[in-house]
Amino acid sequence: MQKKEPKTSYSFAFYIYKKGQAEAVAKSKYTPFDTNQVKLSEGGEYRVKVFVKHNETNKITTKISQPIQKTQVSDI
């Protein structure tokens, strides 16, 4: 069984993409935290691309989330 490396061996960055737009609507810098909060100003479908960097080797792995729906609620 392989020994799991502590999270401190890694840094994380997050890019948020809105459906239909090629450029990320939000980007974070690399941090030691594996979570991130972003305030989205528009409703729509979004995906999150996570970059995981090993701090010793600088090897980067990416993963893209399933679509996330942000719904705008407004008073009628």
DAVENFEN-V469745 format. One record per helix or strand of 2 or more residues. SS is the DSSP state (2 for helix, 1 for strand). FROM is the first residue (numbers start at 1). LEN is the number of residues. Records with the same first field share a line. If there is no record, write none. Layout:
SS = FROM-LEN  FROM-LEN
This chain:
2 = 7-3
1 = 10-9  26-2  44-11  60-5  68-3
